Amino acid sequence: MGARSSERVAVAEKLVRVGTSVSVRVMKSKGTAYLLWLLSFFGWLGFHHFYLGKYVKGIIWIFTGGLFGIGAFIDLFTLGGAVDQYNTAEELKTIRATAINRLS
């Protein structure tokens, strides 16, 4: 677990101690995403897209073979950023929920 993940857990624990109702969201792992990319025949089956909640894109990857291999190859370089983007969006949802709960 990286430093940023432990910071997120510490912030969530602090919010829970303050008495706010916060649902702790599970962050996605880059290692798991790359493992799924590898296990789906180097991205051709798009398992990593399902992991990140991009179901339509995952189905497209299955039926087109990762956009004929080109998209699967590009995913090799962009997957880390996609995981970061997913985690940031989840973190923002938690922050917004916390802010709304504090205002209520």
NULOBA-408948 format. One record per atom (N, C-alpha, C, O): residue number from 1; residue in one letter; atom name; y, x, z. Coordinates in steps of 0.1 Angstrom, whole numbers. Layout:
// residues N
<NUM, 'a', 'CA', <Y, X, Z>> ...
END
This chain:
// residues 104
<1, 'm', 'N', <-12, 9, 0>> <1, 'm', 'CA', <0, 0, 0>> <1, 'm', 'C', <12, 9, 0>> <1, 'm', 'O', <13, 18, 8>> <2, 'g', 'N', <21, 7, -9>> <2, 'g', 'CA', <33, 15, -11>> <2, 'g', 'C', <44, 12, -1>> <2, 'g', 'O', <43, 3, 7>> <3, 'a', 'N', <54, 21, -1>> <3, 'a', 'CA', <65, 19, 9>> <3, 'a', 'C', <72, 6, 7>> <3, 'a', 'O', <76, -1, 17>> <4, 'r', 'N', <74, 2, -6>> <4, 'r', 'CA', <81, -11, -8>> <4, 'r', 'C', <73, -23, -3>> <4, 'r', 'O', <79, -32, 2>> <5, 's', 'N', <60, -22, -5>> <5, 's', 'CA', <52, -33, 0>> <5, 's', 'C', <53, -34, 15>> <5, 's', 'O', <53, -45, 21>> <6, 's', 'N', <52, -23, 22>> <6, 's', 'CA', <53, -23, 37>> <6, 's', 'C', <67, -28, 41>> <6, 's', 'O', <68, -34, 52>> <7, 'e', 'N', <77, -25, 34>> <7, 'e', 'CA', <91, -30, 37>> <7, 'e', 'C', <91, -45, 36>> <7, 'e', 'O', <97, -52, 44>> <8, 'r', 'N', <85, -50, 25>> <8, 'r', 'CA', <84, -65, 23>> <8, 'r', 'C', <77, -72, 34>> <8, 'r', 'O', <81, -82, 39>> <9, 'v', 'N', <66, -66, 39>> <9, 'v', 'CA', <58, -72, 49>> <9, 'v', 'C', <66, -72, 62>> <9, 'v', 'O', <66, -81, 70>> <10, 'a', 'N', <73, -61, 65>> <10, 'a', 'CA', <82, -60, 77>> <10, 'a', 'C', <93, -70, 77>> <10, 'a', 'O', <95, -76, 87>> <11, 'v', 'N', <99, -72, 66>> <11, 'v', 'CA', <110, -82, 64>> <11, 'v', 'C', <104, -96, 67>> <11, 'v', 'O', <110, -104, 74>> <12, 'a', 'N', <92, -99, 61>> <12, 'a', 'CA', <86, -112, 62>> <12, 'a', 'C', <82, -115, 77>> <12, 'a', 'O', <84, -126, 82>> <13, 'e', 'N', <77, -104, 84>> <13, 'e', 'CA', <73, -106, 98>> <13, 'e', 'C', <85, -108, 106>> <13, 'e', 'O', <85, -116, 116>> <14, 'k', 'N', <96, -101, 103>> <14, 'k', 'CA', <109, -103, 110>> <14, 'k', 'C', <114, -117, 109>> <14, 'k', 'O', <119, -123, 118>> <15, 'l', 'N', <113, -123, 97>> <15, 'l', 'CA', <118, -136, 94>> <15, 'l', 'C', <109, -146, 102>> <15, 'l', 'O', <114, -156, 107>> <16, 'v', 'N', <96, -144, 102>> <16, 'v', 'CA', <87, -153, 110>> <16, 'v', 'C', <91, -152, 125>> <16, 'v', 'O', <91, -163, 131>> <17, 'r', 'N', <94, -140, 130>> <17, 'r', 'CA', <97, -139, 144>> <17, 'r', 'C', <110, -146, 147>> <17, 'r', 'O', <112, -151, 158>> <18, 'v', 'N', <120, -146, 138>> <18, 'v', 'CA', <132, -153, 140>> <18, 'v', 'C', <130, -168, 141>> <18, 'v', 'O', <139, -175, 147>> <19, 'g', 'N', <120, -173, 136>> <19, 'g', 'CA', <117, -187, 137>> <19, 'g', 'C', <118, -195, 124>> <19, 'g', 'O', <118, -207, 124>> <20, 't', 'N', <121, -188, 114>> <20, 't', 'CA', <122, -195, 101>> <20, 't', 'C', <108, -197, 95>> <20, 't', 'O', <99, -189, 97>> <21, 's', 'N', <107, -208, 88>> <21, 's', 'CA', <94, -211, 81>> <21, 's', 'C', <94, -204, 68>> <21, 's', 'O', <101, -208, 58>> <22, 'v', 'N', <86, -194, 67>> <22, 'v', 'CA', <85, -186, 54>> <22, 'v', 'C', <71, -185, 50>> <22, 'v', 'O', <62, -182, 58>> <23, 's', 'N', <68, -188, 37>> <23, 's', 'CA', <55, -186, 32>> <23, 's', 'C', <55, -172, 26>> <23, 's', 'O', <62, -169, 17>> <24, 'v', 'N', <46, -164, 31>> <24, 'v', 'CA', <44, -150, 27>> <24, 'v', 'C', <37, -150, 14>> <24, 'v', 'O', <25, -155, 13>> <25, 'r', 'N', <43, -145, 3>> <25, 'r', 'CA', <37, -145, -10>> <25, 'r', 'C', <29, -132, -12>> <25, 'r', 'O', <34, -121, -7>> <26, 'v', 'N', <18, -133, -19>> <26, 'v', 'CA', <10, -121, -22>> <26, 'v', 'C', <16, -114, -34>> <26, 'v', 'O', <18, -120, -45>> <27, 'm', 'N', <19, -101, -33>> <27, 'm', 'CA', <24, -93, -44>> <27, 'm', 'C', <12, -88, -52>> <27, 'm', 'O', <2, -86, -47>> <28, 'k', 'N', <15, -87, -65>> <28, 'k', 'CA', <5, -82, -74>> <28, 'k', 'C', <5, -67, -75>> <28, 'k', 'O', <15, -61, -73>> <29, 's', 'N', <-7, -62, -78>> <29, 's', 'CA', <-9, -47, -78>> <29, 's', 'C', <-9, -42, -92>> <29, 's', 'O', <-15, -48, -101>> <30, 'k', 'N', <-2, -31, -95>> <30, 'k', 'CA', <-3, -25, -108>> <30, 'k', 'C', <-17, -20, -111>> <30, 'k', 'O', <-21, -21, -122>> <31, 'g', 'N', <-23, -14, -101>> <31, 'g', 'CA', <-37, -9, -103>> <31, 'g', 'C', <-46, -20, -107>> <31, 'g', 'O', <-55, -18, -116>> <32, 't', 'N', <-45, -32, -101>> <32, 't', 'CA', <-54, -43, -104>> <32, 't', 'C', <-51, -48, -119>> <32, 't', 'O', <-60, -51, -126>> <33, 'a', 'N', <-38, -48, -122>> <33, 'a', 'CA', <-34, -52, -135>> <33, 'a', 'C', <-40, -43, -146>> <33, 'a', 'O', <-45, -47, -156>> <34, 'y', 'N', <-38, -30, -144>> <34, 'y', 'CA', <-44, -20, -153>> <34, 'y', 'C', <-59, -20, -154>> <34, 'y', 'O', <-65, -18, -164>> <35, 'l', 'N', <-65, -23, -142>> <35, 'l', 'CA', <-80, -24, -142>> <35, 'l', 'C', <-84, -36, -151>> <35, 'l', 'O', <-94, -35, -159>> <36, 'l', 'N', <-77, -47, -149>> <36, 'l', 'CA', <-81, -59, -158>> <36, 'l', 'C', <-78, -56, -172>> <36, 'l', 'O', <-85, -61, -181>> <37, 'w', 'N', <-67, -49, -175>> <37, 'w', 'CA', <-64, -45, -189>> <37, 'w', 'C', <-76, -37, -195>> <37, 'w', 'O', <-81, -39, -206>> <38, 'l', 'N', <-81, -28, -187>> <38, 'l', 'CA', <-92, -19, -191>> <38, 'l', 'C', <-105, -27, -193>> <38, 'l', 'O', <-112, -25, -202>> <39, 'l', 'N', <-108, -36, -183>> <39, 'l', 'CA', <-120, -44, -183>> <39, 'l', 'C', <-120, -54, -195>> <39, 'l', 'O', <-131, -59, -198>> <40, 's', 'N', <-108, -58, -200>> <40, 's', 'CA', <-108, -68, -210>> <40, 's', 'C', <-107, -61, -224>> <40, 's', 'O', <-100, -64, -233>> <41, 'f', 'N', <-116, -50, -225>> <41, 'f', 'CA', <-117, -43, -238>> <41, 'f', 'C', <-103, -37, -242>> <41, 'f', 'O', <-99, -40, -253>> <42, 'f', 'N', <-97, -30, -233>> <42, 'f', 'CA', <-84, -23, -235>> <42, 'f', 'C', <-73, -34, -239>> <42, 'f', 'O', <-65, -31, -248>> <43, 'g', 'N', <-74, -45, -231>> <43, 'g', 'CA', <-63, -55, -233>> <43, 'g', 'C', <-66, -65, -243>> <43, 'g', 'O', <-58, -75, -245>> <44, 'w', 'N', <-76, -64, -251>> <44, 'w', 'CA', <-78, -73, -262>> <44, 'w', 'C', <-81, -88, -257>> <44, 'w', 'O', <-78, -97, -264>> <45, 'l', 'N', <-87, -89, -245>> <45, 'l', 'CA', <-90, -103, -240>> <45, 'l', 'C', <-79, -108, -231>> <45, 'l', 'O', <-79, -120, -228>> <46, 'g', 'N', <-70, -100, -227>> <46, 'g', 'CA', <-58, -105, -220>> <46, 'g', 'C', <-60, -109, -206>> <46, 'g', 'O', <-52, -117, -200>> <47, 'f', 'N', <-70, -104, -199>> <47, 'f', 'CA', <-73, -108, -185>> <47, 'f', 'C', <-60, -105, -176>> <47, 'f', 'O', <-58, -112, -167>> <48, 'h', 'N', <-53, -94, -179>> <48, 'h', 'CA', <-42, -90, -171>> <48, 'h', 'C', <-30, -101, -172>> <48, 'h', 'O', <-23, -102, -163>> <49, 'h', 'N', <-30, -108, -183>> <49, 'h', 'CA', <-20, -118, -184>> <49, 'h', 'C', <-23, -130, -175>> <49, 'h', 'O', <-14, -136, -169>> <50, 'f', 'N', <-36, -134, -174>> <50, 'f', 'CA', <-40, -144, -165>> <50, 'f', 'C', <-37, -140, -150>> <50, 'f', 'O', <-33, -148, -142>> <51, 'y', 'N', <-39, -127, -147>> <51, 'y', 'CA', <-36, -122, -134>> <51, 'y', 'C', <-21, -124, -130>> <51, 'y', 'O', <-18, -127, -119>> <52, 'l', 'N', <-12, -122, -140>> <52, 'l', 'CA', <2, -124, -138>> <52, 'l', 'C', <7, -138, -140>> <52, 'l', 'O', <19, -140, -139>> <53, 'g', 'N', <-2, -147, -141>> <53, 'g', 'CA', <2, -161, -143>> <53, 'g', 'C', <7, -165, -156>> <53, 'g', 'O', <13, -176, -158>> <54, 'k', 'N', <5, -157, -166>> <54, 'k', 'CA', <9, -160, -180>> <54, 'k', 'C', <-3, -165, -188>> <54, 'k', 'O', <-9, -159, -196>> <55, 'y', 'N', <-6, -178, -185>> <55, 'y', 'CA', <-18, -184, -190>> <55, 'y', 'C', <-18, -186, -205>> <55, 'y', 'O', <-28, -183, -212>> <56, 'v', 'N', <-7, -191, -210>> <56, 'v', 'CA', <-6, -193, -225>> <56, 'v', 'C', <-7, -180, -232>> <56, 'v', 'O', <-14, -179, -242>> <57, 'k', 'N', <0, -170, -227>> <57, 'k', 'CA', <-1, -156, -234>> <57, 'k', 'C', <-15, -151, -233>> <57, 'k', 'O', <-20, -145, -242>> <58, 'g', 'N', <-22, -153, -222>> <58, 'g', 'CA', <-36, -149, -220>> <58, 'g', 'C', <-45, -156, -230>> <58, 'g', 'O', <-54, -149, -236>> <59, 'i', 'N', <-43, -169, -233>> <59, 'i', 'CA', <-51, -176, -243>> <59, 'i', 'C', <-48, -171, -257>> <59, 'i', 'O', <-57, -169, -265>> <60, 'i', 'N', <-36, -168, -259>> <60, 'i', 'CA', <-32, -162, -273>> <60, 'i', 'C', <-39, -149, -274>> <60, 'i', 'O', <-44, -146, -285>> <61, 'w', 'N', <-39, -141, -264>> <61, 'w', 'CA', <-46, -128, -265>> <61, 'w', 'C', <-61, -129, -267>> <61, 'w', 'O', <-66, -121, -275>> <62, 'i', 'N', <-67, -139, -261>> <62, 'i', 'CA', <-81, -141, -263>> <62, 'i', 'C', <-84, -145, -278>> <62, 'i', 'O', <-93, -139, -284>> <63, 'f', 'N', <-76, -154, -283>> <63, 'f', 'CA', <-79, -159, -297>> <63, 'f', 'C', <-75, -149, -308>> <63, 'f', 'O', <-80, -150, -319>> <64, 't', 'N', <-65, -140, -305>> <64, 't', 'CA', <-61, -131, -315>> <64, 't', 'C', <-65, -117, -313>> <64, 't', 'O', <-61, -108, -320>> <65, 'g', 'N', <-73, -115, -302>> <65, 'g', 'CA', <-77, -101, -300>> <65, 'g', 'C', <-65, -92, -296>> <65, 'g', 'O', <-63, -81, -300>> <66, 'g', 'N', <-57, -97, -287>> <66, 'g', 'CA', <-45, -90, -282>> <66, 'g', 'C', <-35, -88, -293>> <66, 'g', 'O', <-30, -77, -295>> <67, 'l', 'N', <-33, -98, -301>> <67, 'l', 'CA', <-25, -98, -313>> <67, 'l', 'C', <-29, -87, -322>> <67, 'l', 'O', <-22, -78, -327>> <68, 'f', 'N', <-42, -87, -324>> <68, 'f', 'CA', <-49, -78, -333>> <68, 'f', 'C', <-49, -63, -329>> <68, 'f', 'O', <-49, -54, -337>> <69, 'g', 'N', <-48, -62, -315>> <69, 'g', 'CA', <-48, -48, -309>> <69, 'g', 'C', <-34, -42, -307>> <69, 'g', 'O', <-33, -34, -299>> <70, 'i', 'N', <-25, -47, -315>> <70, 'i', 'CA', <-11, -41, -314>> <70, 'i', 'C', <-5, -45, -301>> <70, 'i', 'O', <1, -37, -294>> <71, 'g', 'N', <-6, -58, -297>> <71, 'g', 'CA', <0, -62, -284>> <71, 'g', 'C', <-7, -56, -273>> <71, 'g', 'O', <-1, -53, -262>> <72, 'a', 'N', <-20, -55, -274>> <72, 'a', 'CA', <-28, -49, -263>> <72, 'a', 'C', <-24, -34, -261>> <72, 'a', 'O', <-23, -30, -249>> <73, 'f', 'N', <-21, -27, -271>> <73, 'f', 'CA', <-16, -13, -270>> <73, 'f', 'C', <-3, -13, -264>> <73, 'f', 'O', <0, -4, -255>> <74, 'i', 'N', <6, -22, -268>> <74, 'i', 'CA', <20, -22, -262>> <74, 'i', 'C', <19, -25, -247>> <74, 'i', 'O', <27, -20, -239>> <75, 'd', 'N', <10, -34, -244>> <75, 'd', 'CA', <8, -38, -229>> <75, 'd', 'C', <5, -26, -221>> <75, 'd', 'O', <8, -25, -209>> <76, 'l', 'N', <-2, -16, -226>> <76, 'l', 'CA', <-5, -4, -219>> <76, 'l', 'C', <8, 3, -213>> <76, 'l', 'O', <8, 8, -202>> <77, 'f', 'N', <19, 2, -220>> <77, 'f', 'CA', <31, 8, -216>> <77, 'f', 'C', <41, -2, -209>> <77, 'f', 'O', <49, 3, -201>> <78, 't', 'N', <39, -15, -211>> <78, 't', 'CA', <48, -24, -205>> <78, 't', 'C', <42, -32, -193>> <78, 't', 'O', <49, -40, -186>> <79, 'l', 'N', <30, -30, -190>> <79, 'l', 'CA', <23, -37, -179>> <79, 'l', 'C', <29, -34, -165>> <79, 'l', 'O', <30, -43, -157>> <80, 'g', 'N', <32, -22, -163>> <80, 'g', 'CA', <38, -19, -150>> <80, 'g', 'C', <51, -26, -147>> <80, 'g', 'O', <53, -31, -136>> <81, 'g', 'N', <59, -27, -158>> <81, 'g', 'CA', <72, -34, -157>> <81, 'g', 'C', <70, -49, -155>> <81, 'g', 'O', <77, -56, -148>> <82, 'a', 'N', <59, -54, -161>> <82, 'a', 'CA', <56, -69, -160>> <82, 'a', 'C', <52, -72, -146>> <82, 'a', 'O', <55, -82, -140>> <83, 'v', 'N', <44, -63, -139>> <83, 'v', 'CA', <40, -65, -125>> <83, 'v', 'C', <52, -64, -116>> <83, 'v', 'O', <54, -73, -107>> <84, 'd', 'N', <61, -55, -119>> <84, 'd', 'CA', <74, -54, -111>> <84, 'd', 'C', <82, -67, -113>> <84, 'd', 'O', <88, -72, -103>> <85, 'q', 'N', <83, -72, -125>> <85, 'q', 'CA', <90, -84, -127>> <85, 'q', 'C', <84, -96, -120>> <85, 'q', 'O', <92, -104, -114>> <86, 'y', 'N', <71, -97, -120>> <86, 'y', 'CA', <65, -108, -113>> <86, 'y', 'C', <67, -107, -98>> <86, 'y', 'O', <71, -117, -92>> <87, 'n', 'N', <66, -95, -92>> <87, 'n', 'CA', <68, -93, -78>> <87, 'n', 'C', <83, -96, -74>> <87, 'n', 'O', <85, -101, -64>> <88, 't', 'N', <92, -92, -82>> <88, 't', 'CA', <106, -95, -80>> <88, 't', 'C', <109, -110, -80>> <88, 't', 'O', <116, -115, -71>> <89, 'a', 'N', <103, -117, -89>> <89, 'a', 'CA', <105, -131, -90>> <89, 'a', 'C', <99, -138, -77>> <89, 'a', 'O', <105, -147, -72>> <90, 'e', 'N', <87, -133, -73>> <90, 'e', 'CA', <81, -139, -61>> <90, 'e', 'C', <90, -136, -49>> <90, 'e', 'O', <91, -144, -40>> <91, 'e', 'N', <95, -124, -48>> <91, 'e', 'CA', <104, -120, -37>> <91, 'e', 'C', <116, -129, -36>> <91, 'e', 'O', <121, -133, -26>> <92, 'l', 'N', <122, -131, -48>> <92, 'l', 'CA', <134, -140, -49>> <92, 'l', 'C', <131, -154, -44>> <92, 'l', 'O', <139, -160, -38>> <93, 'k', 'N', <119, -159, -48>> <93, 'k', 'CA', <115, -172, -43>> <93, 'k', 'C', <114, -173, -28>> <93, 'k', 'O', <119, -183, -22>> <94, 't', 'N', <109, -162, -22>> <94, 't', 'CA', <108, -162, -7>> <94, 't', 'C', <122, -161, -1>> <94, 't', 'O', <125, -168, 9>> <95, 'i', 'N', <131, -153, -7>> <95, 'i', 'CA', <145, -152, -2>> <95, 'i', 'C', <152, -165, -3>> <95, 'i', 'O', <159, -170, 7>> <96, 'r', 'N', <150, -172, -14>> <96, 'r', 'CA', <157, -185, -16>> <96, 'r', 'C', <151, -196, -6>> <96, 'r', 'O', <159, -203, 0>> <97, 'a', 'N', <138, -196, -4>> <97, 'a', 'CA', <132, -205, 5>> <97, 'a', 'C', <137, -202, 20>> <97, 'a', 'O', <140, -212, 27>> <98, 't', 'N', <139, -190, 23>> <98, 't', 'CA', <144, -186, 36>> <98, 't', 'C', <158, -191, 38>> <98, 't', 'O', <162, -196, 48>> <99, 'a', 'N', <166, -188, 28>> <99, 'a', 'CA', <180, -192, 28>> <99, 'a', 'C', <182, -207, 30>> <99, 'a', 'O', <190, -212, 37>> <100, 'i', 'N', <174, -215, 22>> <100, 'i', 'CA', <174, -230, 23>> <100, 'i', 'C', <170, -234, 37>> <100, 'i', 'O', <176, -244, 42>> <101, 'n', 'N', <159, -228, 42>> <101, 'n', 'CA', <154, -232, 56>> <101, 'n', 'C', <165, -229, 66>> <101, 'n', 'O', <166, -237, 76>> <102, 'r', 'N', <172, -218, 65>> <102, 'r', 'CA', <183, -215, 75>> <102, 'r', 'C', <194, -225, 74>> <102, 'r', 'O', <201, -227, 84>> <103, 'l', 'N', <197, -230, 62>> <103, 'l', 'CA', <208, -239, 60>> <103, 'l', 'C', <204, -253, 65>> <103, 'l', 'O', <213, -261, 69>> <104, 's', 'N', <191, -256, 66>> <104, 's', 'CA', <187, -269, 70>> <104, 's', 'C', <187, -271, 85>> <104, 's', 'O', <184, -282, 89>> 
END
